[in-house]
């Protein structure tokens, strides 16, 4: 299933995206599904997905509305912790940032992990704020993101994918000047609205091989990144296992699994996003998010 958060008549509702329509259980007076948000659905585990799938298969016409992308919200609006992110998880991305090819023996031995603040979460088609007083070197990073489905602690790699609820797309927008200035990831990754997410969560049953998904980004319609999760240094199962052996991953936790090569700051000359630019990120089998950069944004 493709699961969404949707704004309908000024209220946030969970729904199912199917055949270009939005199915909203809250509009069905005869057989309501008792989930007020995505976290409550995730918390109900497999039985929650079964209930929702059975309802969607027989959804009445009054529960179906035409999709308006402007009303799509981030599928996880309030995760239980900061968004967990990976750096340097594609060898070609390491090569471009280092300016030369890296030998296999010199690739990271362990995942490089940091976080983005929860306040970065943005909707899949909303504007991304641009504040020149804070940063003028705003970069794009298309990524596959994992949504954890149940509490995971000390999970081995062979079990790891059993703990996944589904997958989504994020753009790990980064202020490169802040990243360099402070010598760490967090501040440069945590500007308000700098993590557009969506357009949906695709449940694991829809993804036959998470290590065979194309990841792409575009700026003003021009292809900038084009790779596949087959080229990740640490595959999704390894990432979940390693992180869960150090911290407890709660249901609804979001892990962004790293970006491929093609980011702006290493291009010659460097390219950065400016007000009016439109940046799109897509992952095969999940969908595309698209956001305009704007300097007229107000919190």
Secondary structure as UniProt FT lines:
FT   STRAND          2..8
FT   TURN            9..10
FT   STRAND          11..18
FT   TURN            19..20
FT   STRAND          21..23
FT   HELIX           25..27
FT   HELIX           38..43
FT   HELIX           45..57
FT   HELIX           61..63
FT   STRAND          64..66
FT   HELIX           69..71
FT   STRAND          72..73
FT   STRAND          83..87
FT   HELIX           91..98
FT   HELIX           104..106
FT   STRAND          112..116
FT   HELIX           118..120
FT   STRAND          121..122
FT   TURN            124..125
FT   STRAND          128..129
FT   TURN            132..134
FT   STRAND          138..139
FT   STRAND          142..148
FT   HELIX           157..160
FT   HELIX           161..163
FT   STRAND          164..172
FT   STRAND          174..175
FT   HELIX           176..182
FT   HELIX           186..189
FT   TURN            192..193
FT   STRAND          195..203
FT   HELIX           204..206
FT   TURN            210..211
FT   STRAND          214..219
FT   TURN            220..221
FT   STRAND          222..228
FT   HELIX           229..231
FT   HELIX           236..244
FT   TURN            245..246
FT   TURN            251..252
FT   STRAND          254..259
FT   TURN            265..266
FT   TURN            275..276
FT   STRAND          278..283
FT   TURN            284..286
FT   STRAND          287..294
//
